[in-house]
Each structure stands twice: as structure tokens, then as C-alpha cells.
Amino acid sequence: MTHLDKLNIAKNVAIASLFAIMVVWFSGLFDPLLPILCGIAVAIRLYKYDIRVKSFVFLLIIISSLLETHWWFLGESTVAFGASGVITSWILVLLPRLLQKKYIRRIFEILPTVLVIVMMPLPSFLVRPLESRRGLIDGGEWAKAGPIPTGAPALATKYQYGYEQYRSLLNAKIVTPGTSLREFDELIVITPTTPFDDAFFNDLCKWTASGGRLLIVADHTNLFGHQTVLKPLLEKFGIAIRPDAVFETETNGGVYSNLMVKFSGLTPCSISKGVIPRLKMTGWSESADYTASSFFGELQPSNDDYWGHHAVLGTKRCGLGEVTVFTDSTFFANFAINRWSSNVLMSSIFWPRVSSIAAIIGFFGLFAYLWRPAAWVLFSAMSLVLLSPALGFVSSAPPSAKAVTLQPPGTVVNESEERDNGTGSSLLASAYAFDLSIRWNSAARTTFKDHIRTNGICFLSRTGDTNYEDLSTIPRFDIGEIINGRFYLDQNSFWFGQGAGPVRTANAANCWRTLGAVIPTSPSLTLIDTAVTKLRNTKGNSLILKVSRIPDNWAVIDDRIVGKWIPESKKWLIRKEWQLGPWLKSDLILESVP
């Protein structure tokens, strides 16, 4: 075999591999049309090679795709790819005259890539304005946006899961029934729980087809019935999502990735068809359990789960406009809006200009291949089209007068986002309560990890069974240090699980002040008095404990636990979620002993 023969084999195998990657990445777009066309294209590209070798490779792909433990399991998409490749290979052997006209060969080779480009929202690239007028569609209680109080009241659950910060950052107007859609260039609907009438959906489809950009955000399972509300709208665009929850084993949350970037995610549902995937998650899809809390199932792999690559962010063309679907609403909630991944997605979630430019260049490259059938031209054009959905994820969060500059995380499993090692996650979750924005800048010197090392006191998380009524097992902290500007942090803190009331507010405020934030509206914490008191639990056990009282009937008991005096019952209420770490298994009630 000559050097030229080896080079030709390498070129053909490289192009055939690109078609296989196209099936893996764009699986579900035109199921099963795209995998069939890719199988035909590979068989035509390799038509000169031994039929027995080609058949063996295609059959091996089919068999491998049926092994659910395999990392690239795709099920019927890869079966369609392999079967069409085998059938086409034998047809070309039996009917060799089919390929006598070379341009027919070339058309079949570019057809799968052209089919993908047809789905891309390239027209919106040409008609979109430089400054978009944005609207957030009012979809019910779960999707609420509205004024947020400052400090401790803002940390209530109803504000944590609201979307006011997202609306404010985008300068979006609330869209209610009767609002004219022509006022907007971009519209966003997040986990709606209030049904819309069919007329509104029809207007939304017409608005999108005329050049509008629509973002539809869902979440896991059919929580609060939001997927039931979204289903009629998605069907109008030929898109489907599953009422499932997707999990993976790399982290305790999820990793969303494409060919170029990775994000630390949470728990999405999966998109089953109709979009160009821009982010996927490798893991298992678990069906909803409507008898369980939050509709989660077993939370571990089982035989009835679907393993594979699951699209979580995707886009498609609709007339002159575009529809984008993302399946993890938590990214845009108030408490998560300052995460690095949220900042990147906020600025990149619609189809970006750089993706359109790459796809257009690839499109013209395909037609250049028809006139000049050089393998490198086809390879380059296909590569640009394959890479285009993965481009454009660049953080460019809007500037804010109240901003803290931090280094972005260097890895997916990092100190400020990932659950198991989230030493900064609860602090990020509190930033919105002080009306702060995080400006992620790779040139910044400060990271959460460095800040905690130099200014914080890091508790060690408790493991194993703990007798929650034995207060001596809970780590101590000094309320005086919090009053004087130092902060405490549990190294496994998750989201908003860092205390409650004035203790939590002051603790978080101390962190942001150390990082340079100005928080003029944050109330200062004062110590009212300290006394040694005899307290009794519900089992009748008595303890002599120090009680450090702070405003609003709150106190720190024995320098360990946060409690609140309830005047009506004349008892101390201690809730497990009020603590500065996961120390308690259950709530406690203590009463003073005369």
C-alpha cells in the first residue's frame, strides 16, 4: 500500500467518523431520517472498500448501541444509522451503476449536513436588532417575578425561587394576557403553571415565525404541572420534552456539556426531539413518580431507566425566528442567578451570531464541494456545522453598580458551584438578597476558596449518625465574631442552607463586605444580653446552657445552635434549617425551667 493510498483511507475514515459524530450529537432531530441519511452517506463515501469489512463495522455499531452500559448508547438512532449503512453497502455492490454519476454521490454526502442546517435559526441572525426588547411571560406562581425585599426577608423560599433578578438583569417587561407581542424582540416563558388559551399560543407562534426569539424554560418531571401547560405550545413547534429527571454520577448534580464547554448543572428533564442540541448531559433518565415529593423516583439507576446522552438545551428555526428550549429553570432563580454557569447561560442561551457565521460558512463549503470534490472541503464544511451549536458560550453579565468581582471556576467540580464541595454555593445563593451581582473575570485575584482561607472559619461537616439532642456534638461558633465582621461557613453548604434570621443575614453580609461589596441597607447585628439558663427538652432532660440573645427574639444557644423565642408558647423553637451547618436531624423545642 502506497503512502497516497494510506492518505486516502485516512481522509475517508475521518469523513465517515464525522457522519457518526453527527448521529451522536444531533440524535433526535429528524429521527430516524438523519441517522438513515448519515448511514447512506458513510456507505457511499466508503463504497470502494471491502463489503465484508464495512458490514462488520456497521453491525458492530448496531450491537454496541444496544448495550445500555455503553457511554454512547443511543438506541434506535444508532440502529437506524448502522442498518442503513449495511443495506446501502449491499445495494451498491449489487447495483454498481447507481454511482456512475459522481454528482449524485456528492449530493448524498452533503444531504445530512444540509438537513441539519435547515433546522438552524440562521434567518434570525439577519433580522435580529442590536438592542433587543425583552418580555417575561407571566406564567403563574412558580414563575413569579416581582419586587424583592432586602436582607433576611428576601431569603424566604418564595423569593429564592422567583425570577425577578433575571428579569431585572435583562430589563424585561412582564407580559400579561392582552399585551401586544409586537412590542418585543425576545420573549421568555419559565415553568408556567397557569394554562394559556390556544389563541395566545397561536399568536406566539406567528410572532416567532415573523422573526421573534422565544425561550421556553422547563424543569424536571412535571413538577407543579408545568409540562402539562407547555406541551401544547411545544407541539406547535414540533418539539417534545420528557416528564423525567436526568441524573449522572460525575457530581451530585449534573454536568451539561457540548464539544467545547462544560457547566455544573442541577436536575433537568430531557428534550426528546425537535431541536439542535447545544448542551447535553450523559446519564440516566428516571421517570416521574407522582406519589413522591417533587415527583422524584428512586434517585438511582434501575432497569427501567433510559441511559444515554440527553439534550438539555436546544434551538430550532421557526420561520424567520427561533425557539430555544432549556430544561433546568434553577439556573435563572434568584438564589442561583449569580452562579458562573448562570451568568454564561444568560448571555449565551439564544442562538449566537458566531454560531450562525460558522454554519453559513459551512453551508457554502458544502456547495463548493459539489463543484470541487476535495475531501478537505467536505471535512471542513462538516466540522464547522458540527461545531457551530457549541460556539458562543461567553460570559458577559450586565454591569452593576453593586458588583463583586471573582475568578470564574476553573473546573466543573469547583468550590463555588458543585454541591458536594460547594464552599461558596450558599454565599452565592444569598447575593440576590443584598441586590448584588457577581462579575466573573478571569483576571480577578479573588476566589471564594482564597477568601475563605484568609477570612473565614470553616466548619468540618458532620458525618454518620448524630444524636441531635446532644448539643455537644455540634461545632461551636462565636456570635461576637459575626457581630464584628467575621463569617462562618460549613464546607458542604448547599444553596441557602446557611442559617436563618439575623445570624444568617449578618454572616452572609460579612462575606460580601470582605469582598468589597457595599451593603448600606443591611441591618447591623447586636448582642442584647447573655445569660446562663436551665432549659428542658420534650423528653424531660434538663440542660444548663448559655443563651446569647440578639434582636427579634432570636438567640444563639450554647454558642452552637440558632433558636427563636416564641412568646405565645414561652418556648424556644430550634429548626434544623436555621443552623450554620447540617448539624440537626430534626427540629427541637426547649422550655425554660424555673
C-alpha positions in Angstrom: 0.0 0.0 0.0 1.4 3.3 -1.1 1.6 6.5 1.0 -1.1 8.0 -1.2 -3.4 5.0 -0.5 -2.9 5.4 3.2 -3.7 9.1 3.0 -7.0 8.4 1.1 -8.0 5.8 3.7 -7.4 8.3 6.5 -9.4 11.0 4.7 -12.4 8.7 4.1 -12.4 7.3 7.6 -12.2 10.9 9.0 -15.2 12.0 6.9 -17.1 8.8 7.9 -16.3 9.5 11.5 -17.8 13.0 11.2 -21.1 11.4 10.0 -21.1 9.1 13.0 -20.5 12.1 15.4 -23.4 13.9 13.7 -25.7 11.0 14.6 -24.4 11.0 18.2 -24.8 14.8 18.7 -27.9 15.5 16.6 -29.7 12.3 17.6 -33.5 13.1 17.8 -33.6 15.9 15.3 -35.1 14.1 12.4 -35.4 10.7 14.0 -34.9 8.4 12.1 -34.3 10.5 8.9 -31.0 12.0 9.9 -29.3 8.7 11.0 -30.6 6.9 7.9 -29.1 9.6 5.6 -25.8 9.5 7.6 -25.6 5.8 7.2 -26.2 6.1 3.4 -23.6 8.9 3.2 -21.0 6.8 5.0 -21.7 3.7 2.8 -21.3 5.9 -0.3 -18.1 7.5 1.0 -16.6 4.0 1.6 -18.1 2.3 -1.4 -14.7 1.2 -2.7 -13.9 -0.8 0.4 -14.4 -4.5 1.1 -18.1 -5.1 1.7 -17.4 -7.7 4.5 -15.3 -5.2 6.5 -18.0 -2.4 6.1 -20.8 -4.8 7.1 -18.8 -5.9 10.1 -18.3 -2.3 11.3 -21.9 -1.3 10.8 -23.1 -4.4 12.6 -20.7 -3.8 15.4 -22.1 -0.2 15.8 -25.6 -1.6 16.0 -24.7 -4.2 18.7 -22.7 -1.7 20.7 -25.5 0.8 20.7 -27.8 -1.7 22.3 -25.5 -2.1 25.4 -27.1 0.3 27.9 -23.9 0.5 29.9 -22.0 1.9 27.0 -21.2 5.6 27.3 -22.6 6.4 23.8 -25.7 4.4 23.9 -28.3 6.0 21.5 -30.7 3.2 20.9 -32.8 3.4 17.7 -30.8 6.3 16.2 -27.6 4.3 16.0 -29.5 1.2 14.9 -31.0 3.2 12.0 -27.5 4.5 11.2 -26.0 1.1 11.2 -28.8 -0.7 9.4 -29.0 1.9 6.6 -25.2 1.6 6.2 -25.3 -2.1 5.8 -28.3 -2.1 3.4 -26.8 0.7 1.2 -23.4 -1.0 1.1 -25.0 -4.2 -0.3 -27.2 -2.3 -2.8 -24.1 -0.6 -4.2 -22.5 -4.0 -4.6 -25.5 -5.4 -6.4 -26.2 -2.2 -8.4 -22.9 -0.5 -9.0 -24.3 1.6 -11.8 -26.1 3.8 -9.2 -22.8 5.6 -8.6 -21.7 6.2 -12.1 -22.8 9.8 -11.9 -20.4 11.4 -9.4 -22.5 14.4 -8.6 -25.3 12.1 -7.2 -22.7 10.7 -4.8 -21.7 14.2 -3.7 -25.4 15.2 -3.2 -26.0 12.2 -0.9 -22.8 13.1 1.0 -23.8 16.7 1.8 -27.5 16.0 2.3 -27.3 15.1 6.1 -25.4 18.2 6.9 -27.7 20.4 4.8 -30.7 18.8 6.7 -29.1 20.0 10.0 -28.5 23.5 8.6 -32.2 23.7 7.7 -33.0 23.4 11.4 -30.6 26.2 12.4 -32.2 29.6 13.0 -29.9 31.4 10.5 -32.7 33.8 9.4 -32.9 35.3 12.9 -29.2 36.2 12.6 -30.1 38.5 9.8 -33.3 40.1 11.2 -32.5 40.5 14.9 -31.9 44.0 16.2 -28.7 45.1 18.1 -30.7 46.1 21.1 -33.5 43.6 21.9 -36.8 44.5 23.6 -37.4 41.6 26.0 -40.5 40.3 27.8 -41.0 37.7 30.5 -44.4 36.0 30.2 -46.3 35.7 33.5 -47.0 32.0 33.8 -48.2 31.5 37.4 -46.9 31.3 41.0 -43.8 29.2 40.2 -42.7 31.7 37.6 -43.2 34.8 39.5 -41.2 38.0 39.2 -41.7 40.9 41.4 -40.1 43.2 44.0 -37.7 41.6 46.4 -37.2 42.8 50.0 -33.7 43.3 51.3 -31.8 41.1 53.8 -33.4 38.3 55.8 -37.0 38.6 54.4 -35.5 38.1 50.9 -34.2 34.7 51.8 -37.7 33.2 52.2 -38.4 30.3 49.8 -40.9 32.3 47.7 -38.2 34.8 46.8 -35.4 32.2 46.4 -37.3 30.5 43.6 -38.6 33.7 41.9 -37.1 35.2 38.7 -37.0 38.9 39.5 -33.3 39.1 39.3 -33.2 37.5 35.9 -36.0 39.9 34.7 -34.1 42.9 36.1 -30.8 41.9 34.5 -32.4 41.6 31.1 -34.5 44.7 31.6 -37.5 42.6 30.6 -41.2 43.7 30.8 -43.8 41.4 32.4 -46.1 40.1 29.6 -49.7 39.5 30.7 -52.7 38.4 28.7 -53.7 41.2 26.3 -50.2 42.6 25.9 -49.2 43.1 22.3 -46.4 40.7 21.3 -45.2 43.1 18.6 -43.6 45.3 21.3 -40.9 42.6 21.9 -38.0 41.0 20.0 -37.4 38.3 22.7 -39.9 36.5 24.9 -39.2 34.2 27.8 -41.6 31.7 29.4 -40.3 29.9 32.5 -42.1 26.9 34.1 -45.7 28.2 33.7 -48.3 26.7 35.9 -51.3 28.7 34.8 -52.7 27.4 31.5 -52.7 29.7 28.5 -55.6 29.7 25.9 -55.0 28.4 22.4 -55.3 31.9 20.9 -52.3 33.1 22.9 -50.2 30.1 21.7 -51.2 30.8 18.1 -50.2 34.4 18.5 -46.9 33.3 20.0 -46.2 31.0 17.0 -47.0 33.8 14.5 -44.8 36.2 16.4 -41.9 33.7 16.4 -42.3 32.9 12.7 -42.1 36.6 11.9 -38.6 36.9 13.5 -39.2 36.7 17.2 -36.9 34.8 19.6 -38.7 32.6 22.1 -37.1 31.0 25.1 -39.0 28.2 26.8 -37.7 27.0 30.2 -38.8 23.7 31.8 -37.6 21.6 34.7 -37.6 18.1 35.9 -40.6 15.8 35.8 -43.9 17.5 35.6 -43.4 19.5 38.8 -46.4 21.7 39.6 -47.9 20.7 36.2 -45.7 23.0 34.2 -45.0 20.4 31.4 -48.8 20.0 31.0 -49.0 23.7 30.4 -46.1 23.7 28.0 -46.9 20.6 26.0 -49.5 22.3 23.6 -47.0 25.1 22.8 -44.1 22.8 22.2 -46.2 20.6 19.9 -46.9 23.6 17.7 -43.1 23.9 17.1 -42.6 20.1 16.7 -40.6 19.8 20.0 -41.1 17.3 22.8 -39.7 17.0 26.3 -40.0 14.1 28.7 -41.6 14.3 32.1 -38.4 12.8 33.6 -35.4 13.7 35.8 -31.9 13.2 34.4 -29.0 12.2 36.8 -25.4 11.3 36.3 -22.6 10.1 38.5 -19.8 12.6 38.0 -21.1 15.0 40.5 -24.1 15.2 42.9 -25.9 17.4 40.4 -25.3 17.3 36.7 -22.7 18.2 34.1 -24.0 19.9 30.9 -21.5 19.8 28.1 -21.0 20.1 24.4 -18.0 19.7 22.2 -16.2 22.7 23.8 -17.6 23.6 27.3 -18.9 22.1 30.5 -21.3 23.6 33.1 -22.2 22.4 36.6 -25.9 21.9 36.4 -28.7 20.5 38.7 -31.6 18.2 37.8 -33.2 18.8 34.3 -35.7 16.9 32.2 -34.6 15.8 28.7 -35.6 17.1 25.3 -36.7 14.1 23.2 -36.9 15.7 19.7 -37.2 18.7 17.5 -34.2 20.9 18.5 -30.5 21.3 17.6 -28.8 20.2 20.8 -26.4 22.8 22.3 -25.8 21.2 25.7 -26.2 17.6 26.7 -26.0 15.5 29.8 -24.8 11.9 30.0 -26.7 9.9 32.5 -29.9 8.1 33.2 -33.4 9.3 32.6 -35.7 8.4 35.5 -39.5 8.6 35.0 -41.6 10.8 37.3 -43.0 9.3 40.5 -46.2 11.3 41.1 -46.6 9.8 44.6 -43.3 11.1 45.8 -42.1 14.6 46.9 -41.1 16.7 43.9 -42.1 13.8 41.7 -38.5 12.3 42.0 -38.3 8.5 41.6 -35.6 6.2 43.1 -32.8 8.6 42.6 -30.5 5.8 41.5 -30.1 3.7 38.2 -32.5 0.8 37.7 -33.5 -1.4 34.8 -36.5 0.7 33.8 -34.3 3.9 33.3 -33.1 5.2 30.0 -29.3 5.6 29.8 -27.7 7.9 27.2 -27.0 11.4 26.0 -29.9 13.7 26.9 -30.3 17.1 25.3 -31.0 19.9 28.0 -30.5 23.0 25.8 -31.5 23.2 22.1 -32.7 25.5 19.4 -34.5 25.3 16.1 -35.7 27.6 13.4 -39.3 28.7 13.2 -39.9 30.8 10.0 -37.7 33.8 10.4 -37.4 33.4 14.2 -36.1 30.8 16.6 -37.3 28.7 19.5 -34.8 27.8 22.3 -35.7 25.2 25.0 -33.8 24.8 28.3 -34.8 22.2 30.9 -33.3 23.5 34.1 -35.1 26.5 35.5 -33.0 26.7 38.6 -30.2 28.5 36.7 -32.5 31.5 36.5 -33.9 31.5 40.0 -33.0 34.4 42.3 -30.7 32.3 44.5 -28.8 30.8 41.6 -28.6 33.8 39.3 -25.1 34.7 40.4 -23.5 31.3 39.7 -20.9 31.4 37.0 -22.8 28.9 34.8 -26.0 31.1 35.1 -24.1 34.2 34.0 -22.7 32.4 31.0 -26.1 30.9 30.0 -27.9 34.2 30.4 -25.6 35.8 27.9 -25.5 32.8 25.5 -28.8 30.9 25.7 -30.2 32.2 22.4 -28.5 31.2 19.1 -25.4 33.4 19.0 -24.0 35.2 16.0 -20.8 33.3 15.9 -22.8 30.0 15.5 -24.7 31.5 12.6 -21.5 32.7 10.9 -19.8 29.3 11.3 -22.9 27.5 9.9 -23.2 29.8 6.9 -19.5 29.3 6.0 -20.0 25.6 6.4 -23.2 25.7 4.2 -21.3 27.4 1.3 -18.5 25.0 1.8 -20.9 22.1 1.1 -21.9 23.6 -2.2 -18.2 24.3 -3.0 -17.7 20.5 -2.5 -20.2 19.8 -5.3 -18.0 21.7 -7.8 -14.7 20.8 -6.3 -14.9 17.3 -4.7 -11.9 17.6 -2.4 -12.1 15.6 0.8 -10.7 18.5 2.9 -13.5 20.8 1.7 -16.2 18.4 2.8 -14.4 17.7 6.1 -14.0 21.4 6.8 -17.6 22.3 6.0 -19.0 19.4 8.1 -16.7 20.4 11.0 -17.9 24.0 11.0 -21.6 22.8 11.1 -20.9 20.3 13.8 -19.1 22.9 16.0 -21.5 25.8 15.4 -24.1 24.8 18.1 -21.2 24.6 20.7 -20.0 28.1 20.0 -20.9 31.4 21.7 -20.9 30.4 25.4 -19.1 33.5 26.7 -19.9 35.2 30.0 -20.9 38.9 29.6 -23.1 39.6 32.5 -24.6 43.2 32.6 -22.6 45.6 34.6 -23.9 46.6 38.0 -23.1 49.4 40.5 -23.3 46.8 43.3 -21.0 44.1 41.9 -18.3 41.8 43.3 -15.6 40.6 41.0 -14.4 37.0 41.4 -12.5 34.5 39.4 -14.7 32.0 37.5 -14.4 28.4 38.4 -11.6 26.5 36.7 -13.4 23.1 36.6 -16.9 21.8 36.7 -16.3 20.3 40.2 -15.4 23.5 41.9 -15.6 25.4 45.2 -18.4 27.8 44.2 -20.9 25.7 42.2 -20.8 21.9 42.8 -22.9 20.5 45.6 -20.6 18.2 47.4 -17.7 20.7 47.5 -19.8 23.9 47.4 -17.9 26.0 49.8 -19.4 29.1 48.2 -22.8 27.9 47.0 -24.8 29.2 49.9 -23.0 32.6 49.7 -23.8 32.9 46.0 -27.4 32.0 46.9 -27.6 34.9 49.3 -26.1 37.6 47.0 -29.5 38.5 45.5 -30.8 39.3 49.0 -28.3 42.2 49.1 -29.0 43.3 45.5 -25.5 42.2 44.5 -24.2 41.0 41.1 -21.2 38.8 40.6 -18.9 39.9 37.8 -16.9 36.8 36.8 -13.5 37.9 35.5 -10.5 35.6 34.9 -8.1 38.4 35.7 -9.6 38.8 39.2 -7.3 37.9 42.1 -10.1 36.8 44.5 -11.7 33.4 44.6 -14.2 32.1 47.1 -11.7 29.4 48.2 -8.9 32.0 48.8 -11.3 34.3 50.6 -12.5 31.5 53.0 -8.9 30.5 53.7 -7.9 34.0 54.8 -11.1 35.4 56.3 -13.4 32.6 57.2 -13.8 29.9 59.8 -14.7 26.7 58.1 -16.6 24.1 60.0 -16.0 20.4 59.3 -19.2 18.7 58.2 -20.6 16.1 60.5 -20.9 12.5 59.1 -22.7 9.5 60.3 -25.5 9.3 62.9 -25.7 12.2 65.3 -27.8 12.4 68.5 -29.4 15.7 67.7 -30.3 16.3 71.3 -26.7 16.0 72.4 -25.7 19.6 71.7 -22.0 18.9 72.5 -21.7 17.2 69.1 -22.4 20.5 67.3 -19.4 22.7 66.5 -19.2 26.0 68.4 -19.0 29.5 66.9 -18.6 32.9 68.4 -21.6 35.3 67.8 -19.2 38.1 68.8 -17.1 37.4 65.7 -20.1 37.6 63.4 -21.1 40.9 65.1 -17.6 42.2 64.5 -17.5 41.3 60.8 -16.1 37.7 60.5 -18.1 35.0 58.9 -18.6 31.2 59.4 -19.1 28.6 56.7 -19.9 25.0 56.6 -17.7 23.5 53.8 -20.5 21.4 52.5 -23.1 24.2 52.5 -25.6 23.9 49.7 -27.6 26.8 48.2 -29.4 28.6 51.0 -28.6 26.2 53.9 -26.6 28.6 56.0 -28.7 29.7 59.0 -31.7 31.9 59.3 -32.8 35.3 60.6 -30.3 38.0 61.6 -27.5 35.5 62.2 -27.6 34.3 58.6 -28.1 37.8 57.2 -25.1 39.2 59.1 -22.9 36.2 58.3 -23.5 36.5 54.6 -23.2 40.3 54.6 -19.8 39.9 56.3 -18.6 37.7 53.4 -19.7 40.3 50.8 -18.3 43.2 52.7 -14.9 41.5 52.8 -15.1 41.0 49.1 -15.6 44.7 48.6 -19.4 45.0 48.3 -21.2 48.0 49.8 -24.4 46.9 51.7 -25.8 50.0 53.2 -29.3 48.6 53.8 -28.1 45.5 55.8 -29.1 45.9 59.5 -26.2 45.5 61.9 -26.3 42.6 64.4 -26.2 43.4 68.1 -25.9 41.3 71.2 -28.7 42.2 73.7 -27.5 40.1 76.6 -26.0 36.7 77.6 -27.4 34.6 80.4 -26.9 31.0 81.7 -30.3 29.4 81.7 -31.7 25.9 82.6 -33.6 24.5 79.6 -35.6 21.3 79.3 -36.4 19.3 76.1 -39.6 17.5 75.2 -38.2 14.3 76.8 -37.8 16.0 80.1 -34.0 16.2 80.0 -32.6 19.4 81.5 -29.5 21.3 80.3 -27.8 24.3 81.7 -26.9 26.4 78.6 -25.7 29.9 77.7 -28.2 31.9 75.8 -26.9 34.9 73.7 -29.9 37.0 72.8 -30.0 39.1 69.6 -32.8 41.2 68.1 -36.3 40.0 67.1 -36.4 37.2 69.7 -33.5 35.3 68.1 -30.7 33.8 70.1 -27.6 31.6 69.8 -27.8 28.8 72.4 -24.6 27.4 73.9 -22.5 29.0 71.1 -23.8 26.2 68.8 -27.4 26.5 67.7 -29.7 29.2 66.4 -33.1 29.4 68.1 -36.0 31.7 68.4 -38.1 32.6 71.4 -41.8 32.2 70.8 -43.6 34.5 73.2 -47.0 32.8 72.7 -45.8 29.4 73.9 -43.0 30.7 76.1 -40.6 28.2 74.5 -37.5 28.1 72.3 -38.0 26.8 68.8 -34.9 25.4 67.1 -35.3 24.4 63.5 -32.7 22.3 61.7 -32.6 24.6 58.6 -31.8 27.6 60.8 -28.3 26.3 61.7 -25.0 27.3 60.1 -24.5 23.7 59.1 -26.4 20.4 58.8 -26.0 19.6 62.4 -29.5 18.7 63.4 -31.6 15.8 62.2 -34.9 17.3 63.4 -36.4 20.4 65.0 -36.1 20.9 68.7 -38.3 22.6 71.3 -36.8 23.8 74.6 -38.5 25.4 77.5 -37.1 27.4 80.5 -37.0 25.6 83.8 -37.9 27.8 86.8 
